[in-house]
Amino acid sequence: MDIGRGMVAIAAALAVLTAYSTASAQSQAVTKAIETVGKNPESESKVRNLLILGCGLMETGGIYGLLVAFLLLFVF
């Protein structure tokens, strides 16, 4: 394995780390949403809608990172 292939592997590993950061951010968002609904049950529908939208946006970042990792590993 030459140095270029090793650098591509490291870059792919860093791109996969986006999945970890996505999961961490989503867990924090869900925790805060549960706390908010626990304190104010009337806000459940608004919090749920914002939570679904936010988690969807966060998930796209993780999917893009996975896509970049696959491209790095299988194209280069």
N, C-alpha and C positions, 0 to 999 in steps of 0.2 A: 504494500500500500504506500503510495507516494504521499508527499506532504499536501498536495492539492486535495486528494481524496480524504485525507484526515481532516482538513479544514472544512470540507463540505459536511463531513459527519458531525463535527462540532457545531456548525451552523444549523444543521437539522435538529440536533439535540436542543439547542437554544430555542428553535422555533416550536418544538414540542412543549417547552416550558410554558407557552401561552395557555395550554390546556390546564396546567396547574393553577395559573393565576386566574383563569376564568372560573374554575371550580371554587377557588378561595373567595373570589368576589361574589359569586352567586350565593355561597353559603352565608356570607356576611349580610347580603341583601335580604335573604329569607329570614335570617335571625331578627333583623331590625323590623321587617314587616310583621312578624309574629308578635314582637314586643309592642308595636304600634297598635295592632288590632286588639291585643290584650288590654291595653290602656284605654282604647277608644273603639269599642265594637261597632259603632255606627259608621266608621270609616272603612269598613271591610271591603266594600265594592271598589272604592277609589284606590285603596292600597293594592288590592288584587290586580286591578287593571295596570297600574303603574309597575307592579312587580313583574307581571308577565311581559310587558314591553321591555323593561330593563333587562330581564334575564335573556330575552331573545336577542337583544343587541349585544349583550356580553358573549353569548354563545357564538355569534358570528365571528367575533375575534378569535375564539378558540378554533373554529373551523378553518379560518384563513391561515392560522399558524400551522395547523395540521396539513393543509394543502401545500404550504410552502415547504414543509418538511418532506412530504412525499415528492415534490418536484425536485428538491435538492438531492434526495437519495436516488431517485430512479432516472433522472435526466442527466445529471452530471456524473 
